[in-house]
């Protein structure tokens, strides 16, 4: 089911996962397998933090304990944060098993995240029936956001 909240969580998860790959890649001794595990664990931690915050907010607003069904719905509703972590993790694992060189796997994992940012912007632009020029501008803006993440990696390194 597409809802603004679920889509925003998927987009947030993508940006977070890409940022984590960039950050973890700063340690030259960090193998892609370790990176993949770290990205996954961090994704799960952020997912649980979002669930926790949502449950507290829901309970506060409702003024009562939540039902098991409501609690399950929060876990499900926040799941797109974790789902967005899977593509870069799969690419990192390709570096772990030798399908890709480790440096290549890191670069491709980052590229996958950046491409997803651009694709989200194009999907949004199409949904809004933007002109080709508008689509190009929105895609460029999102590409620049992604480039800023990579640039921060280069500056920090």
Secondary structure, DSSP 8 states (H G I E B T S, - for coil): ---HHHHHHHHHHHHHHHHHHHHHTT-TT--HHHHHHHHHHHHHHHHHHHHHHHHHHHHHHHTS---HHHHHHHHHHHTHHHHTTHHHHHHHHHHHTTSS-HHHHHHHHHHHHHHHHHHHHHHHHHHTT--HHHHHHHHHHHHHHHHHHHHHHHHH-
